[in-house]
C-alpha cells in the first residue's frame, strides 16, 4: 500500500472540515431551538404562577361567598321563625281583643 499523497490528505481534511461545519451548524441550530424552548418555558412558568395566584384568589373569594351564603341562610331562617312567632302573638292578641269586645258589641246592639 502506498502512502496517501498530500492532495488526498488535504481533500480528506477538507471533507472532515465540511462535516464538522455541518455538525457545528446543526448544534448551533439545536442550541438556538433549546434557548427558544427555555424562553417559552420561562414564560409558561410565569403564566402558571399568575394563574395559580388567580386561582388562589378565586378560591378565597368563593370560600368567603360560601360563608356569606350560609350566614344569610341562617339569618333568613331566624327571621322566618321570628315572623311566625310575631304572627302568632298578633293573632292571639286580635282573637283575645275580639273575644273581649264581642260581648260588649252584642250587648250594645242587640239589647
C-alpha positions as CSV (number, residue, x, y, z in Angstrom):
1,X,0.0,0.0,0.0
2,X,1.2,3.4,-0.9
3,X,1.1,6.4,1.3
4,X,-1.6,8.9,0.5
5,X,-0.5,12.0,-1.2
6,X,-0.7,15.5,0.2
7,X,-3.6,16.2,-2.1
8,X,-5.5,13.2,-0.8
9,X,-4.8,14.2,2.8
10,X,-5.9,17.8,2.1
11,X,-9.1,16.6,0.4
12,X,-9.9,14.3,3.3
13,X,-9.2,17.2,5.8
14,X,-11.5,19.4,3.7
15,X,-14.2,16.8,3.9
16,X,-13.7,16.4,7.6
17,X,-13.9,20.3,8.0
18,X,-17.1,20.4,5.9
19,X,-18.6,17.6,8.0
20,X,-17.5,19.4,11.2
21,X,-19.0,22.7,9.9
22,X,-22.3,20.9,9.2
23,X,-22.3,19.3,12.7
24,X,-21.4,22.7,14.2
25,X,-24.2,24.4,12.2
26,X,-26.7,21.7,13.4
27,X,-25.5,22.1,17.0
28,X,-26.0,25.9,16.8
29,X,-29.4,25.4,15.3
30,X,-30.3,23.0,18.1
31,X,-28.8,25.4,20.7
32,X,-31.0,28.2,19.4
33,X,-34.0,26.0,19.5
34,X,-33.2,25.0,23.0
35,X,-32.8,28.6,24.0
36,X,-36.2,29.4,22.5
37,X,-37.7,26.5,24.4
38,X,-36.2,27.7,27.6
39,X,-37.6,31.2,27.0
40,X,-41.1,29.7,26.3
41,X,-40.8,27.5,29.4
42,X,-39.9,30.5,31.5
43,X,-42.9,32.5,30.1
44,X,-45.1,29.4,30.7
45,X,-43.9,29.2,34.3
46,X,-44.7,32.9,34.8
47,X,-48.2,32.3,33.3
48,X,-48.7,29.3,35.5
49,X,-47.6,31.2,38.6
50,X,-50.0,34.0,37.7
51,X,-52.8,31.5,37.0
52,X,-52.1,29.9,40.4
53,X,-52.3,33.2,42.2
54,X,-55.6,34.0,40.4
55,X,-56.9,30.5,41.3
56,X,-55.9,31.1,44.9
57,X,-57.7,34.4,44.9
58,X,-60.8,32.9,43.3
59,X,-60.8,30.1,45.9
60,X,-60.6,32.6,48.8
61,X,-63.4,34.6,47.3
62,X,-65.6,31.5,46.7
63,X,-64.9,30.4,50.3
64,X,-65.9,33.8,51.6
65,X,-69.0,33.9,49.4
66,X,-70.0,30.4,50.7
67,X,-69.6,31.7,54.2
68,X,-71.8,34.7,53.5
69,X,-74.4,32.5,51.9
70,X,-74.5,30.3,54.9
71,X,-74.8,33.3,57.2
72,X,-77.6,34.8,55.0
73,X,-79.4,31.4,55.1
74,X,-79.2,31.3,58.9
75,X,-80.4,34.9,59.2
76,X,-83.3,34.1,56.8
77,X,-84.4,31.1,58.9
78,X,-84.1,33.1,62.1
79,X,-86.2,35.9,60.6
80,X,-88.8,33.5,59.4
81,X,-89.1,32.0,62.8
82,X,-89.4,35.5,64.4
83,X,-92.1,36.3,61.9
84,X,-94.0,33.1,62.8
85,X,-93.8,34.0,66.5
86,X,-94.8,37.6,65.8
87,X,-97.8,36.4,63.7
88,X,-98.9,34.0,66.5
89,X,-98.7,36.8,69.0
90,X,-100.7,39.1,66.7
91,X,-103.4,36.5,66.0
92,X,-103.6,35.6,69.7
93,X,-103.9,39.3,70.7
94,X,-106.5,40.0,68.0
95,X,-108.6,37.0,69.0
96,X,-108.4,38.0,72.6
97,X,-109.4,41.6,71.9
98,X,-112.2,40.4,69.6
99,X,-113.5,37.9,72.1
100,X,-113.5,40.6,74.8
101,X,-115.2,43.2,72.6
102,X,-117.8,40.9,71.0
103,X,-119.9,40.6,74.2
104,X,-119.9,44.4,74.5
105,X,-120.9,44.9,70.9
106,X,-123.6,42.2,71.1
107,X,-124.9,43.7,74.3
108,X,-124.9,47.2,72.9
109,X,-126.5,46.5,69.6
110,X,-128.9,43.7,70.4
111,X,-130.4,44.8,73.7
